[in-house]
Structures are given as structure tokens and as C-alpha cells.
Amino acid sequence: MKKYPGAEEEINKVDSKAKSILVYGVRMVSSSIACASENIRIPQFSTRLLYDELSRLGFSLMKKLDDLGFSASPLPTYLPVPMKQETKGMVAELSLRHIAYEAGLGTMGKNRLLITRQFGPRVRFGAILTDAPLSAGKPASRQAKISATNATSALRPAPRSRSGKAAKRRSCFAGGTILNTDFPA
């Protein structure tokens, strides 16, 4: 926390009982982004669907934490953000990519995006503050830095099966563990 000035204060504003941050991610669909030059509405709608999936997954996790007797407060994944003069409204309570980095879900690229091993930079994150005693992740070590080749290969289409259909990739992960997107409600 000391690495991120003001983070503890922001966490306390949202949930003063929070002991842990549960971070989870959903990958972007590369093929829907690739068609942006043909029709910008397709990647825009795909991004909206991605954030809907983040919301659905986050709410399912919150319900599960609540059922287990723990607090569960979501961090907003996108607008609205606090409208402050010094940030011009473009800075949220906490940086989800930095939370994901601290949890060990990837490394920071030169462009300050989080680069994941499986999907490169094409992942969006959500987070839940909770008083559940979760194990802390660790940032990836310098030796585990992801090479440009690995990050690029994560952007390639999914391999095809014998039937010619794209092989299904699992698309969500939390705390460094891959999860199915069909999280039970």
C-alpha cells in the first residue's frame, strides 16, 4: 500500500473493513477489435459486452462472498469516475491494472498496460474489496517478464479444431487462476 499514495484512504472510503482486494479479469475478443476499420460499432459493442461480463462475474463473486458472511464492495470498472479538477475526471479510486500487477496477474509493459501471459494486454479487470482473509499474490519477478513474442502470440486467433471451429479459450481469471466464464449465480 505504501507504494500507492492515497490508496489506503480510497479503500477506507469504499469499505473500511476491507482486508483484501479480489481482482479478476476478462479477455477482449481480438476478432471483434480487428474489424474496427470496417465498422467501429462492432468493437465498441464488444467492449460494452466485455464490461457487462465483468459486471456479471463481479456480482456473482460478491454474492458468493456475501453468502459466506464476508463484506463485498465492488470497485467501479469504468465511468462514472470522480470528477476532480486535478485529474479532469479520468482517474478512478484505484488503478485496476496496478492491483492486477500486485496480484501477479501480469507485468507492466512500457506503455503502462498490464501484459498477461495468456492474452497480452487485451484484458480488462474488475476488483472487489472484502474482509475475507485471502492469500496475497506477488508481482511477477523480473525473470518472469513476458517477452514481446509471448505477448504478440496471445493476440493471435484461437487455434482451429479438426471441425474448423475455433477452439474455445477460457476467458476469465482471478488471483492468477483461470476460471470458466460460466460462474454459477
C-alpha positions as semicolon CSV with decimal commas, in nm:
position;residue;x (nm);y (nm);z (nm)
1;M;0,000;0,000;0,000
2;K;0,281;0,240;0,072
3;K;0,380;0,220;-0,298
4;Y;0,049;0,382;-0,392
5;P;-0,008;0,710;-0,208
6;G;-0,374;0,765;-0,123
7;A;-0,478;0,405;-0,197
8;E;-0,548;0,312;0,163
9;E;-0,760;0,625;0,208
10;E;-0,962;0,539;-0,105
11;I;-1,012;0,180;0,013
12;N;-1,136;0,301;0,351
13;K;-1,386;0,531;0,178
14;V;-1,535;0,232;-0,004
15;D;-1,510;-0,037;0,267
16;S;-1,337;0,042;0,596
17;K;-1,344;-0,329;0,695
18;A;-1,165;-0,446;0,379
19;K;-0,860;-0,667;0,432
20;S;-0,824;-0,796;0,076
21;I;-0,881;-0,698;-0,284
22;L;-1,007;-0,974;-0,511
23;V;-0,909;-0,889;-0,868
24;Y;-1,045;-1,070;-1,174
25;G;-1,016;-1,022;-1,547
26;V;-1,198;-1,086;-1,873
27;R;-1,014;-1,105;-2,204
28;M;-1,112;-0,899;-2,504
29;V;-1,224;-1,073;-2,824
30;S;-0,947;-0,996;-3,072
31;S;-1,150;-1,068;-3,385
32;S;-1,416;-0,811;-3,292
33;I;-1,149;-0,546;-3,236
34;A;-0,973;-0,627;-3,562
35;C;-1,277;-0,521;-3,765
36;A;-1,265;-0,161;-3,633
37;S;-1,155;-0,025;-3,970
38;E;-1,466;-0,177;-4,130
39;N;-1,723;-0,085;-3,865
40;I;-1,631;0,092;-3,540
41;R;-1,963;-0,007;-3,382
42;I;-1,858;-0,374;-3,363
43;P;-1,556;-0,324;-3,132
44;Q;-1,746;-0,063;-2,931
45;F;-2,032;-0,307;-2,873
46;S;-1,784;-0,588;-2,800
47;T;-1,623;-0,368;-2,534
48;R;-1,963;-0,299;-2,382
49;L;-2,030;-0,674;-2,370
50;L;-1,690;-0,725;-2,205
51;Y;-1,780;-0,480;-1,928
52;D;-2,120;-0,648;-1,891
53;E;-1,933;-0,978;-1,841
54;L;-1,703;-0,812;-1,585
55;S;-2,011;-0,685;-1,402
56;R;-2,183;-1,025;-1,411
57;L;-1,873;-1,205;-1,287
58;G;-1,809;-0,944;-1,019
59;F;-2,168;-0,959;-0,893
60;S;-2,152;-1,340;-0,877
61;L;-1,831;-1,320;-0,674
62;M;-1,987;-1,056;-0,447
63;K;-2,294;-1,275;-0,383
64;K;-2,070;-1,572;-0,302
65;L;-1,862;-1,365;-0,058
66;D;-2,181;-1,227;0,100
67;D;-2,328;-1,579;0,132
68;L;-2,009;-1,679;0,317
69;G;-2,054;-1,387;0,559
70;F;-1,788;-1,153;0,421
71;S;-1,820;-0,793;0,307
72;A;-1,804;-0,739;-0,069
73;S;-1,776;-0,391;-0,220
74;P;-1,706;-0,352;-0,592
75;L;-1,464;-0,103;-0,740
76;P;-1,621;0,063;-1,046
77;T;-1,471;-0,070;-1,370
78;Y;-1,544;0,237;-1,583
79;L;-1,745;0,560;-1,583
80;P;-1,850;0,736;-1,375
81;V;-1,519;0,834;-1,221
82;P;-1,471;1,105;-0,958
83;M;-1,473;1,444;-1,131
84;K;-1,180;1,626;-0,971
85;Q;-1,013;1,936;-1,112
86;E;-0,663;1,790;-1,085
87;T;-0,750;1,463;-1,268
88;K;-1,010;1,601;-1,509
89;G;-1,226;1,303;-1,415
90;M;-1,010;1,037;-1,578
91;V;-0,869;0,870;-1,266
92;A;-1,070;0,614;-1,069
93;E;-1,049;0,537;-0,698
94;L;-0,778;0,274;-0,753
95;S;-0,588;0,156;-1,059
96;L;-0,720;-0,189;-1,151
97;R;-0,415;-0,266;-1,365
98;H;-0,186;-0,190;-1,069
99;I;-0,399;-0,410;-0,842
100;A;-0,377;-0,689;-1,102
101;Y;0,000;-0,637;-1,125
102;E;0,040;-0,661;-0,746
103;A;-0,167;-0,983;-0,753
104;G;0,076;-1,134;-1,003
105;L;-0,166;-1,147;-1,299
106;G;0,087;-0,994;-1,537
107;T;0,370;-0,746;-1,580
108;M;0,369;-0,378;-1,667
109;G;0,451;-0,302;-2,028
110;K;0,643;0,003;-2,147
111;N;0,307;0,160;-2,230
112;R;0,195;0,109;-1,864
113;L;-0,064;-0,152;-1,966
114;L;-0,068;-0,481;-1,783
115;I;0,060;-0,761;-2,006
116;T;-0,080;-1,104;-1,919
117;R;0,092;-1,427;-2,014
118;Q;-0,209;-1,573;-2,194
119;F;-0,384;-1,270;-2,351
120;G;-0,120;-0,997;-2,367
121;P;-0,265;-0,650;-2,299
122;R;-0,617;-0,740;-2,413
123;V;-0,767;-0,795;-2,068
124;R;-0,989;-0,570;-1,860
125;F;-1,010;-0,601;-1,483
126;G;-1,258;-0,573;-1,201
127;A;-1,198;-0,579;-0,827
128;I;-1,390;-0,637;-0,507
129;L;-1,291;-0,511;-0,164
130;T;-1,364;-0,770;0,102
131;D;-1,291;-0,859;0,462
132;A;-1,235;-1,222;0,356
133;P;-0,885;-1,342;0,452
134;L;-0,748;-1,406;0,102
135;S;-0,389;-1,503;0,026
136;A;-0,188;-1,220;-0,126
137;G;-0,043;-1,259;-0,472
138;K;0,305;-1,142;-0,566
139;P;0,409;-0,928;-0,862
140;A;0,584;-1,126;-1,135
141;S;0,959;-1,135;-1,087
142;R;1,192;-0,973;-1,337
143;Q;1,286;-1,323;-1,460
144;A;0,920;-1,393;-1,534
145;K;0,877;-1,086;-1,754
146;I;0,677;-1,168;-2,061
147;S;0,864;-1,140;-2,388
148;A;0,726;-0,942;-2,679
149;T;0,691;-1,272;-2,868
150;N;0,466;-1,419;-2,599
151;A;0,258;-1,103;-2,576
152;T;0,215;-1,098;-2,954
153;S;0,122;-1,465;-2,969
154;A;-0,152;-1,400;-2,714
155;L;-0,318;-1,176;-2,972
156;R;-0,337;-1,446;-3,239
157;P;-0,674;-1,612;-3,306
158;A;-0,757;-1,929;-3,118
159;P;-0,634;-2,245;-3,286
160;R;-0,885;-2,429;-3,504
161;S;-1,012;-2,776;-3,418
162;R;-1,044;-3,054;-3,677
163;S;-1,402;-2,944;-3,749
164;G;-1,271;-2,598;-3,844
165;K;-1,432;-2,425;-3,546
166;A;-1,219;-2,209;-3,319
167;A;-1,112;-2,397;-3,008
168;K;-1,277;-2,247;-2,701
169;R;-1,043;-2,046;-2,476
170;R;-1,129;-1,992;-2,116
171;S;-1,167;-1,621;-2,074
172;C;-1,170;-1,520;-1,708
173;F;-0,911;-1,539;-1,436
174;A;-0,895;-1,430;-1,075
175;G;-0,599;-1,431;-0,842
176;G;-0,389;-1,589;-1,115
177;T;-0,621;-1,889;-1,159
178;I;-0,813;-1,948;-1,481
179;L;-1,189;-1,978;-1,427
180;N;-1,474;-2,072;-1,661
181;T;-1,694;-1,782;-1,764
182;D;-1,999;-1,984;-1,661
183;F;-1,963;-1,886;-1,296
184;P;-2,269;-2,020;-1,107
185;A;-2,510;-1,748;-0,996
